[in-house]
Amino acid sequence: MRGLSRPVLRAGWCGRLWAPPRRALSASPPSPPAATSGALNPFDRRLKRKQKNWAALQAEPAKCDYLREEVGGRIADRVFDITRTFPLALDVGSGRGYIAQHLTKETVEKLVQVDVAENALKNAVETEIPTVKVVADEEFLPFKENTFDLVVSSLSLHWVNDLPKAFKEIHHVLKPDGVFIGAMFGGDTLYELRCSLQLAELEREGGFAPHVSPFTAVADLGHLLSRAGFNTLTVDTDEIQVNYPGLFEVMEDLQGMGESNCSWNRKPLLHRETMLAAAAIYREMYGNSDGSVPATFQIYYMIGWKYHESQAKPAQRGSATVSFGDLAKIEGLISRGKK
């Protein structure tokens, strides 16, 4: 089995980052889903790599980057909220550098960008931060333990086959007291498209197949991060709604983002009549008054820290000196003081 060749690093400060690769992305022909670490592989990773490489080679790749740039900016805002400078950071699934373009060298001194698609890295947006680009799989990071002060990831981890393993890999390469800040698509993403296609297929073909990839539930994220070793967790959700002329423009932009479905059980094609019916259903059920149709993207944001003894710890059980019952008396004391 032939894997990806190890990239040549020219910057001297990167020589000490590498660890022997534990597994490389397969370059052999795709095979049916197989069990790995007790989990079923839902996604064809080789196909996803091709999709992202194709999107990065389009004449105007930035035309479809609006969503990634918006979420990348929100990840950068969360980095700025932490009042410290990060000497070395890692961007997992960086694509064309959607987070890096919003960061400054006063916050992140050096950055390593990792993505499975080499064309996305070649066409990355310029940034003022000294940067090294590495072709690697998000599930198999080729770096030593305790290497990075900060790890960020934006709209990439929803395509990994083993999300618990990916979180453990990120925790492994973080230094103690390092922080992981990430964003991924949530379960309600593109629900309008999903429902329209399912109804159209039921009507025209008597059944339906999945056309929108499965997503992680927000209730599971905190548990997965905790199992990976992170503490002081924060998980929140947000929605971004984008208006399009119609269903076909939604699908065209998803392809331009490299976000086409790559599930093993995907249906290879849709009949013309089914697509036209789905477009009509989409407009009828969800259409705006101006004739456009909305597409909803649900985003999960997560923050987790790697343990260090200097971090704040919860007090021991039973060590409190004030009872919750006494809190009811505070309002009375304040009102008497005002009199």
N, C-alpha and C positions, 0 to 999 in steps of 0.2 A: 504493500500500500504506500503510495507516494503522497507526502504532505507538502504544505507550503514551504517554500524556501525561506530560510531565516533572513530578515532584512539586514542590509548593511547600515550600520550606525556610524555617522561621521563625527558627531559631537562627542567630545571626550567625557562629558559628564554622564553619558548614558551607558558607558561600558560596564558599570557595576550593577545595572538594573536586572540583568538577565538571569533566569534560572533555566535549567534543562527543561525543554518542553515536555509536558506530561502527556499531551496528545495533540496532534495536528489535525486541521480540517481536511477531511478526505477529498482527494482529487479523483477518486475512482467513480465509475458510473453509479447513479443513485440506486439504492436498494430499498425494499419495503421497510416500513417502520419496524424497528427492533427495540427490545427492552434494554435500557442502559441505566444502571444504578437503580433498578426497580421501577423505572418510569418509562411510559410509552412515548416515543418521539412523534409528536404531532406534525412537525414541520420539516419540509425538505430544505435543508440549509444550503445545499448547492444551488438550488433554484433561487433562493433568496439572494445569494451572492450575485447571481447573474442578473436578477432584477435590479439590484442596487447599482451594479456596474453599468447596466444599460442606461439607467436614469441619469447617472453622472456624466455620460458621454453625449447627452442631447445638446443641441445647439444653444439652448437657453436653459440650463439646469436650474438657475435661480428663479425661473418663472413659477415653479411649483414648490419653492422653499418657504413660502410665507408662514405655514403652520410650524415648521421646524424652527424657524427663526424666532417666532413668537414664544414658543415654549423654551427655546434656548435662552432667551432674554430673561424669562421668569426663573430659570435655574440660576443664572448669573446673579439675579437679585437676591436669591437665598444665600449665595456665596458671599455677597457683599454684607449681608446681615451679620456674618460672623466676623468679629473685629480682630482679625489676625492676618498675617501674611503667610501664604503657603509656599514653601520653597520648591516643592515638586508636586505636580498634580497629574492625574490620569483621566482622560476622557474616553470612556468605554462606549463603543459604537458611535464614534464622533461624526461619521459622515463627512460633510464638507466643512466642518468646524462651526456648527451652529451655536455652540456655547462659547467657544474661544473668542469669537468676534465681539462678544459683549464684555469680556473680561479685560483687566488691565494688568500690566506687569508689576504694579504696586501691590496687587492682591495675589497674583500667581506669578512666581518668578520664572518657572520653567514648566513646560507642559509636554506630556506624551499623549498623542492621539492614536487610538486603536480602532480599526474597523476591519470587517471581513472583506469589504469591497475595495480593491486597490485603486480603482478609477476615482472613487469618491475622495480618497486621500490625495491623489495626484491633483485634483481640481479643487482642493480646499481653499477656503477664503483666507486671505492674508490677515495676520494678527501681529500685534506688537510684541507678543510673548515669544521667547525662544522656544521652538517647537520641534519635536521629532515625531515622525509618522511611522506606525508599525502595522503591518497586515497580520491580524490574528483573530481568532474566534473569541467572542465574548465569554464563552463557557470554559475556555482553556487559556487563561492569561499567562504569557511566558515571562513572568517577572518574579523576583525573589520576594520572600516574605518580609513584611515591615519595610516597604520601599517608599510608599507615597503618603504625603500628608493630607491629600484630598483626592477623592475619586468622584467624578460626576458622570452622569449618563442621561441622555435625552432621547426618548422615543426609539429605543433600540431593543430593550430587554423583553418586549412582548413577543419577539420572534425566537427567543432561545428555547430549546427543547427541555432543558432542565433548569428551571428558574432557581430552585433551592441551591443547586450547585453553582450557578452564576453568582449568587449572593455570597456564597462561601469563598469563591475565588476573589471577589472584591474585598471581603474581610481579610483574606489571607495576605493580600499585597498592601493593605493599609498599615501604617505605623500605629502604635498605641496612641490614643487620643486623636487619631485621624478621623475624618468625617466623610461619609458617603451621602451625596445629594443626587437624587435621581427622579426621572419622570417617565411614565409609560402610559399607554392607552388603557382605558378602563372598559368595563363590560358593556356600557351603554353607547360606545362609539359606533357611529354609523347605523344606529337602529332604524333610521328611516330607509336606508338602502337595503338593509337586511329584510325588513318586513315587506317592502315592495317586491323584491325578487322572489321571496317565498310565496306570496300571494299570486304573483304572475305564473310561477311554475305550477302551483297547485291547479290553477285555472286552465292552463294550456297543456300541461304534460301529466297531470294527475299525481304529482309528487314533487318534492324539492330536495335539493342538495345544498350543503353549506357553501356560501360564496363570500362570507365575511369570516375571517379567522377568529378562533376562540380567544377570549381575554381573561385575565386573572380578576377575581373578585377583590374588592377593596378590603373586605373582612379578612382575607387570607394574607395580605401583605405584611401586616405587623407580626403575625405568627411566623412567616417565612424569614423575615429579617431577624427576629429574636432567635430562631433556631440556628441562623448563620453566625450568631455571636454578637450582633449589634445590641447596643443599649441606648437609653435616652431617645427613644424612637418618636418620630413625628410623621404621621400619614394624613394627608388631606386630599380632597378631590375638587376639581374645577371642570367647567365645561366651556368649550369654544365652539361657537356656531358660525359656519361659513355659508354664504348664499351663492348658489350657482345657477346658471341658466336652465339646467336640466340634469337628468340622471346621467346622460352620456358625458357631460362635462365633469361630473363628480368622478366617474370611473377613469376618465382621461387624466385628471390631476392625481388620482391615487397611483396610477401607473407612473406618472412623472416623478412622484415622490419615492418610488421604489417600494410602495406599500401594497402591491397586488397580492392576492392570496397565494400562499405557498404551502397550504395544508396538503398532506398526502391524500386525504379523501376529497379533495376539491373536484368539482366537475370541470372537465377540460374545455367545454364550450357551452354557450347558450344559443338557442335558436333565435332567429331574427324576430319571429312573432312574439316570443317570450320577452325579449328585450323591449320591444315597443309597448307591450302590455305593462311591463314593469315601470317604464317611463310615464305612462298615463296614470298608473296607480300612485306613483310617487307624487306627481303633481296634484292629483285629486285629494290625496290624504294629507299631504304636508305642505302644499304649495303656498307661497306668500301672495299677498294681494297684488304685488307688482309683476307677478308671473314667474319669479325665481323660486327655487326650492332650497330649503336649508339642509345642511349636513352637520350633525352634531358630533363633536370629538370630546369624549370624556377623558380627562387627564388625571392620573394619580401622581401626586408628588410625595416623596419619601425622604426622610433624613434619619441617619443612624450613625452612632459613634462607636469606635472601637475602644474597648475598656482600657483605662489607665488609672492608676491609684490616686492621681490628683483630682479625678472627677468627683463631683458631689455625690454623696451616697444617701439613701433614705435612712431616716432615724430608725433605731431598733423598735420593735413592737412593744408597746407598753411604756415607752420613755416620755410620753407627752406629759406636760405639767398643767395643761388646761383642758377641761372637758368641753365637748361640743355643747353640752347642756348649758354651760356658762355663757356661750355666745349670745343666747337670747337676752341676757341681762345687759349687754352692751348698749343696745338701743335705749333702754330705760335710763342708764347712767348718762348717756349723751343728752337726752331730752331734759333731764333734771339739771345738767350743767348749763344748758342754754337759758333756763329760767333764772 
